[in-house]
């Protein structure tokens, strides 16, 4: 309380606040773990706390890398991409018998499917429990089921995240048909399964792409401050030695890999290593089919939401500093070549006297991200205008 006499000193700030755009990419993964009565303590622990947080896949491997089920394969797939991102695991406890009965490529039993559904529904709780919300959601060996994939899409929309869904198809036509079941900017589709080394069985096996795709995306995001503005497509996928079915690829020619990519399916090609090929969501809107563009706008929106929270319940004259804060954030992104340019202004139509009286203010931001190159055409044209140079060469 200010004194009635003498000098009173107060403090205020009209300066722009720094708004930091997050560069880390937490991965939320549904994994199965096969346990028997000898693991009673762990079973009870996972039933009590089925959602677990780890600093990285490498850390999780040290604790759960010796168990059957999908857990080792998922963690290995992420870790092989050298991703150091936070990891949220949602466990599905199965028996050793179930692990043997259920085919590796299809966990379709109703009992397991119900448990997987419950595991996906836990993902939104991670923010309250750990302070992290998954940015990428995967359920390898499960997500090819349309019911599970649809639920992943729903949770991804709720969290402003992306569901990476495996199709697990036997042919190109089957993959295209299954892809038509999705239509969201929150879904990234993968096909086919890939050939990898199974350290538990000491043999090769075929596994879903999604864990490795999530790991590669997280790795690319962490390569630099604004790594989320880069594409994961046309990058080598570590730990892969083949594909479950042949995906034809001919650089510069119409081919199966390009047809799959054109149907918004991320696939894998053999071209100086095994590379991911595709960077599209399943959105019907071509603008938001660009996976990188969606993520750039997601990160900016999230940063603005968190960075401007201080302005709520303050006097309206402090909104000048809020607007300046947004402009400074966008200026940094422009300087880093994430954005081409931007415009920030107060919305004349929505900022009516009635809304202003009610304390409601509307700020418009127009911006364009730096596009990802998806096609480059070089035209080689024969000309004889260099003939005189040839004569000089042979004279």
Secondary structure, DSSP 8 states (H G I E B T S, - for coil): ---SSS--------S-----------EEEEEEEEE-GGGHHHHHHHHH--EEEES-HHHHHHHHTT-TTTHHHHHHHHHTTT----EEEEEEEEEHHHHHHS-TT----HHHHHHHHHHHHTGGGHHHHHS---SEEE-TTTTTSHHHHHHHHHHHHHHT-EEEEE---SSHHHHHHHHTT---TTEEEE-S-EEEEETTTTEEEEE-SHHHHHHHHHHHHHHSTTGGGS--TT-B-TT--EESS-----TTS--HHHHHHHTTEEEEEESSSEEEE--B---SSGGGGBHHHHHHHHHHHHHHHHHTGGGTTS-GGGHHHHHHHHHHHHHHHHHTTSEEEEEEEE-TTT--HHHHHTT---EEEEEEE--------------STTHHHHHHHH-
